[in-house]
Amino acid sequence: MALILLLGKAKETLKKYEGQRKGFCFPVVSNQKMNAYLKEIADLSGISQNLTFHMARHTFATTVMLMQGVSLEVTQKALGHSDIKTTQIYAKMVDTRVAEEMGEAGKENCQSPHHFPEARRGAFNPAYQRQMS
């Protein structure tokens, strides 16, 4: 069993379907039907990319959970993964994205070693630190 915190709108939606189907919070929709709904939403929103339920889960895991600092274990529970290795695939993608963005930020904000004189002197080098002691 998972504990899921809900905001107001989600609580309202949950109440709307309360008691309609034993054992389920919402009507069960097939993957095919869900993808058709997502296509309709994309069309109405002017999104040309083909949206799928798999893409929505992936976006939730990476953007909403992991990139906002939610732990891997909590993300695992929220996605219903029985094996954390499955969830770690998402974390690896997030780590790759962070590395890419940090690289871009480094290029923009630190164009020469003059921004960090300590780096020129070797202040982060253990031999330099011993020499300065």
C-alpha positions, 0 to 999 in steps of 0.5 A: 500500500502506498501513501499518496498526498493529494492537493485540493483538485485531486481530492475533488476528482477522487470524490467524484468517482467514490464508490463507483467501482469496488477496489478502484479509485477511478474508472479503469481505462485501457492503455489504447483509450488513454492514448486516444485521450492524450492525442485529443488533449495534444490536438486541442493544445496544439502539441504536435508530438505523439503523447502516450501514457508511457511518456506521461509516466516517464515525465512524472517520474523524472520532472515531477518526482526526481528532478524536484528532489523526491527520493528514488525510493518514494518515486519507486513506490509512486510508480508501483515498481517492485524492483528499484532497478527499474526506477534507477533507469529514470534516475540515470536519465536525470543525472545525465540531464543534470550533467548536461545542464551543468556543463552548459552553465559552466560554459556560460558562467565561467569562460576563463580560469580568472573567475576562480583564481584558486583554480589557477593556483591549484587550491583544489590540488592536495599538493598545493594545500599541503604546500600552503599549510 
